[in-house]
Every structure is written in structure tokens, then in C-alpha cells.
Amino acid sequence: MDGTPVVLVRDGDEVHALHDVCTHAEVALSEGEVTGSGIECWLHGSCFDLHTGKPSSLPATEPVDVFAVSVRDGDVYVDVTTRRN
């Protein structure tokens, strides 16, 4: 899926990769803020869980895709064909 927008979030030693499009307003999640366990959309405040992509606050009701990530020798690899949720 060449051209899939992805937002990377580092949480301690873990790296998460989520589809970089809010399921509510179709804006870039990468423009938002990282919270305790999620990423918050800058436009309407929906927050998405880093592990599952599920929204934890309205107005979003649909999850964002979460992709498989591997880190090798300090490089981050994202498999956008393998969704974790």
C-alpha cells in the first residue's frame, strides 16, 4: 500500500505506527498531541489508543488502523499490509 500516511509514536522503548488519518474528520493525527496512552486529533479532540487504534473519546467512533512495527539496528520498519487491530 504505497503512499499510506503513517504517524509514528514512541512510547518508552515501544514504537507505534497508526494510520495518519482521523476516522472522524480525515485530518492528520500527526498534527495532534500524544497523551498518556493515545494520540489526540487536533481538530475535534478524539483520542485513539496506540495499541488498538480504538477511539477513547468522541466524536470519533471508528478505530484507526494500527500497523505492525519492527525496530532493527535503530531503524523503524512499518508493515502497512499487517494491521494489529
Secondary structure, 3 states (H helix, E strand, C coil): CCCCCEEEEEECCEEEEEECCCCCCCCCHHHCEECCCEEECCCCCCEEECCCCCECCCCCCCCCCEEEEEEECCEEEEEEEEECC
